[in-house]
C-alpha cells in the first residue's frame, strides 16, 4: 500500500471570474491562462494572498477571494521559490503551458478561505 504524497499548502488570490471557472472545474483545478497571462502565480503564505485579494482584486474586480490548496511537494520542487517584493511575499511561477500538469498534482479540492468586497 502506497502512502499519499507529501503536500505543500499554496494560496491563490482570485477575482470573481477566475473563481467561477474554478467552481466549474469542481474545485479541483485552475483554468487555463488567458493569452495575456503567460504565468500562473500561486503564493506560499496566506498573508500575501490576503493583501493581493484585498488590495488588488477588489479594486480591479469588485471582489477578491483567497483560496487554499495542496500540491504534491515532490512535483513542486521543479519551481524555485521567488520573492515578489517583501520578505514574506513568496510565490511560484508556473508557465501557462505547464498548468495542466500542475493541476494533475493538486491534491484534494481548492477551498475559499477569505473574501473581500
Order of alpha helices (4+ residues) and beta strands (2+ residues): beta-alpha-beta-alpha-alpha-beta-alpha-beta-beta-beta-alpha-beta
